[in-house]
Amino acid sequence: MKVGIIGATGYGGLELIRFLHNHPEVEKIELFTSSEEGAVFSSKFGHLLSIHDTPLQIIDVETLAGFDVVFTSTPSGVTSKLLPPLVGIGPKLIDLSGDYRLKDLASYEKWYKKSPAPQNIVKDSVYGLTEWNEANIKSASLIANPGCYPTAVLLSLLPLIKERLIDPDYLVIDAKSGVSGAGNKPSQTTHYSEMNENFSIYKVNEHQHIPEIEQGIAMFADIETTITFNTHLIPMTRGILATSYAQVMPGVTNKQLNDCLLETYKNHPFVRVVQDVSSIGTNRVKGSNYCDIFAQLDERTNRATIVGVIDNLVKGAAGQAIQNMNVQTELPQTLGLDVIPLFI
C-alpha cells in the first residue's frame, strides 16, 4: 500500500511512521505539510536519520487521490476543511483529529469551540473504536479515530453497561494522562518547571471528550446517560489510566464483572483483562497497542472500580488508526502492531 500522512510532525504522526515503517503491507510512506514544504523530515527528528530522509510535500488533493490510505494527525479544526475534497475520490481516510467524532454538530461547536465539518460527511463517517465497530469500519471511506481518553474509558465500561451489570446513571470517571497528550507545542502547563513534581487537574467538567464518551455509550450500549469525567496531568511522557466508579446492579458479583469482560474480549488480541491489580499500570502497555482492564467489586459499598490503561499515542491514537486501516483493507488486525510493551 501507498500511505500518506498529513500532520506527521506531531507525536501521533511520529508514532504512525514508527509502526507503518515496519508494516509488511506498506510499501511507501509520504509525508505532507501545510507550511514546511521541502524540509527534510529526518533533519527535524534525528531518530529517523537514514530511515526517513524524504522531504515534506505540500498538501495537494490530486496527489493524495493516488494513495491507498491517508492519515490525518492534525489539531482539531483543521480536517473539517481539509478532508471534504478527499472524500470519495480514492484513498481510505483515517482522521485522528476529532473533527468527525461527534455526530451532533451543535455539540461539536459547544465542546470544541470550532466550526464543524459538513453535516453529510460527519453523518457518513464511521467511529473507529475497533473492537466495537469492526463491521462498519470494514466498509468505511472515512474513519473518525477515537480520542485517547474515550478509548480507555469505553473499552473498560461498555461490556458492563451493555450487559446491565452496572448502573449507567452513576458513572464517575477519574482519568490521568502523560504530558504527550497535550501535543508537542510548548505551553505554560507543559513547561518542565511547571509540570515536574506536580500533579494537576485540568478542564474540570468541560473536557471535549465528555460528549464523545456519552455518544459511545449510546451508540454501542443503546443507553443515554451523562457522566462525571475529569482529567489530570501526570509528570510522565506516555500513558493514560482511567479509573471509573460505578454502582453495580442488585445481586451482581465480582465474578460476573470479570467474566463479562473476559467473554467480550476473548477474541480481541489487543484487549487484556487483568486479574491481579499489581499487573496493571501505564508501563505495562507503553509503546504498544494494548488496552489493559481491571475490575473489582467493593461489596461493602456495592460499587465497582474499573480501570482502563492504554498508551495514549498508540492505542489512543496511531496504533488504533493502523488497526482500523488493517480492518478496512481486510488484513489481520495485529499486522504491524504486534509488539511487546516497552515496560522500562
N, C-alpha and C positions, 0 to 999 in steps of 0.2 A: 504493500500500500504506500501511497504518497500522502504524507501528512503535513499540514500547515499549522503553525501555532501563532496566534496573534496575542501579544502580551507576554512574550517569553521571558522578559526581564524581571518579572515578579517571582516570588518564591514558588507559587503554584506552577508557573511556566517552567521554572528550572527543574521542578520535580517531573513535569511532563517529559522534558528532554531526557532526564536520567532513566526513566522507565522505558520510554519509546526507543531509546538508543539500543536497548537490549531485547526489544520485542522482535521475535523471529519473522513476523509478517509485515514489518515496517521496513520498507526499502530506502525511503528518503524522508528527511525531516527538513522543512524550510521554515524560517522564522520571519515574521512580518512586524513592522513598526509604523507608527504614525508620525514619528518625529526624529528617528535616528537612522535614516536610510544610509546604507553603505558601511555603517560601523561594524567592525569585526567582532562577533559575539564573544569569542574567547579572550579578546582584549579587555572586555568588561568583566568577565568571570574566568579567572585564571585556572580554575579547576577543570575547565573544558578545553584547555590548550591541547592541540593536536586531535581533539575529539570533535569539536565543532568550530572550526576556523572559517566559517562561512559568514558573509556579510548579511546584515539585516536588510530586508526588502520593504519597499513601500507597500501599503495595503492597496491591492488592486483587484476589483471584482472579477475581471476577465481572467486574470492569472489564477485566482483562488478557485474559479469554477472548474479547473482541471484537476483539482485534488480529490482524493477519495474521502478524506476526513479533515475537517478544520476545527481546531480547538480555540476557544477564545477565553483568555485568562486575564481579564481587564477589570478595572474598578467598576462598580455599579454605575449605570447611567450611560455607559459607552456603547454596549452592544445593542441597546434598544434602538439605536440609529444605525449602527454598523452592520448588523446581521440581516435586516429585511431584504436588501438587494441580493443576498446569497441564498435565501430560502427557495428551495425547489429548482435550483439551476444545476445541481450536480452533487456537490460534496455533502456528506453527512456532517451536521453541525452539532458540536457539544459546547455549551456555554457554561462557564464556571462563575460568571459574574453575579448572578442573582436577578438579572433583568427579566427573566422569563419564568421564574419560580411561582410567583403569586398570580393566580388566575383572576383575582379581583383587582382591577386596575386602580380603583379608588384606594384600596388597601396598600398597594404598592406606593402610590403617591404619598399616603399618610406616613408610612413607616420608613420609606427610603428618601422621601422629600426630593424626588426627581420625577420628571415626566416619563410616563410608561411607554413601552413598546406598543406597536399597533395591536389592537384587540384580536384581530383574526389570527395573527401569528402567535400571540400568547395562548390563545384558545387551542391551537393545534400543537403547541409544544408539549413534550412529554416529560413529566417529573422523573428524574433518573435515580430514584432510590432502588438500586439494582435488585436487591433481594425481595422487594415487594412489588416491583412493576416490570418484571422481565418481559412479559408478553407484549406490553405496549412499547417498550424500548426497542424490541426487535424490528418494528416497522416504523420507528420514528425518523423523521428527517431532521428535527431539531430537538435536542435533549437539554432540559434545564437541569444542570447538575446541582444536587442539593448543597445547602450550606453545611459547614463543618459541625456546628452545634446541633442542627436538626438531624444530621446523620447519626450522631451518637445517641441522641435522645430518642428518636423514632425507632431505631433498631432495638433499643433496650425496652421500650414501653409498648410498642404496637402489639406484640403477641399477647401480652397480659390484658390489654384493653380490649382487643378483638374477641378474646375468649371470655370476657366479662369476669376476670379474676380480680381486677382492681377497679376502684370507683373512679371513673373519668372526670367526675365533678370535683375531685380533690387531688390535684396534681401540683406539687411544689418541686421545682427543678433548680438545683444549685450547681452551676457549671463553671469550670475553671479551664483556662487556656494558657498555653505558652505564648510568648510575645510575637512569634512569627505570624500569628493570626491577624495581627494588625497591619501586615504588609511590610514592604521594605522602605517605605517613605518615613524618615525620622519625624518624631513629634515629641512634644513635652512629656507625654505619658510614657513613651518607649525609650526615652533618653536613659542611658545606662545609670547615671547617678540618681535618677528618679525611680527607676524600676528595680535596681538591685537592692536586695534585702528589704523588699517591700511587697505587700500582698494587698491588692486593691480591687474594689468593686467598680463597675462602670455601666453606663446606660441602664440605670436602675428602672425596671418595669417598662423600658422603652426600646429594648433591643429589636432590631428588624427581623430577627429570626423567630420571634414570638408568633406572628401570623403564619409563618411557614410551618412551624410545628403543629399549630392548631389545624391548618389546612391538611397536613399529612394524616393527622388522626381522623379527620372527617373522610378523607379520600380512601384510606386503607382499612379503617375500623368502622366506618359508617356511623361515627358519633360526633356530634357537635359539642365542643366544650371550650372553656377558657382555662388557661394555665397561669401559674405564677412561675416566672422564669427570670433568673438573674445570673449575670456573668461576672467572672473575676479574672484578673490578670496575675499570672504566676511568673516569677523571675526565672523562667526556663525557656528554651527556644521552641521546642515542639511538644505537642500533645494536648488532648482535651480529656478531662474526666468530668462526666456529668452524673451527678447523684440526684436521683428522683425519689420523692417520698409520696407514697400513695396508700390510702385506706383500702384494705382488702375487703372483698365481698364476704358475707357471713359464711362461715364454715370452710373457707379456703385455707389450705395448709402450705407450708414451705415447700413440700414435695410437689404439690400441684404447680406452684410458680415455676420451679426449676424444670419439671417435666414438660411444661408448656414451652419454655424457651428451647429446651433440647429438641423437642419434636419439631418445632417451627424451623429451626436452623440446621437440622441433621444433614440436609443435602446442600448446604451453602458453605463453601470452603473458607470464606473469609470472616465468618462469624463464629466465635468460640465462646461457649458458655462455661464459665469458670466456677468451680465448686469451692475452692479454697480462697478466701479473701486475701491471703498473703501472696497469691499469684496474680493479682490484678494491679495494674499500675501503668503509667504512661511509658515507662521504659520497656514494658513487655510488648509493646506494639510499635515502638519508634522506628521510623523508616519503612514501615510495612503497610499493607492494605488490610490488616486485620481490624476487626472490632471485637473487643472482649466485653463480656457481660457477666455481671454477678448480681444475684438477687437473694435477699434473706428477709424472712418474716420475723417481726418482733411480736411475739404472742402476747406480751404484756399490754401493748398499745393497739394491737391488730393493724399495724401499719407495716408496709414493706419498704425496704430500702433497695433501690435498683440502681446499679452502676453501669454506665457505658463508657468505654475508653477507646479512643482512636488517636492516630497521628493526624492532626488537623490538615497537614499538607498532602497526605496520601489518601487514606480512606475518606478524609474530609474534603478532598479536592482532586488532585491529579490522579491518584490511584483509582478512585471510583469512576472518574471520567474515562480512564482506559478500560476499566471493567465494563462500562457501558458501551464503549467502542467495540469490545470483543463480542458483546451480545448483539449489537447492531449488525456486525459482519459475520455472525454465525461461527465465531471462534470460541474455544474454551474460555470461560471467564478468568481462569488463572493465568492465561498466556501472557508472558512478560511481567507478571506481578507476583509470581510465586517465590518471594524472597523471605529469608529469615529476618525477624526484627533485629535491630542493632544492639539492643539491651544496654550496652555500656558505651 
